[in-house]
């Protein structure tokens, strides 16, 4: 994982790989999240990311604990439609 310089304020958004690594207690991701929080950044994920990470082998208690410390952003029709027309997106176009 490439090391990124974090600024003060703002939001760190985790994708499904980031959430999976948080669930696995990956050192680099845990450190990245801790640094973001120390700089006053919010740590967020899409509600759809939870679906990707919540598979049958996932430890549900651990998942709930990790999610309790993150902002889970809901995805509505407008967001889904905007994502579906993004370049390179695999969603069917409306």
Buried (B, 14 or more C-beta within 10 A) or exposed (E): EEEEEBEEEEEBBBEBBBBBBBBEEBEEBEEBBEBBEEEEBEBBBBEBBBEBBBEEEBEEEEBEEBBEEBEBBEBEEEBEEEEEEEEEEEEEEE
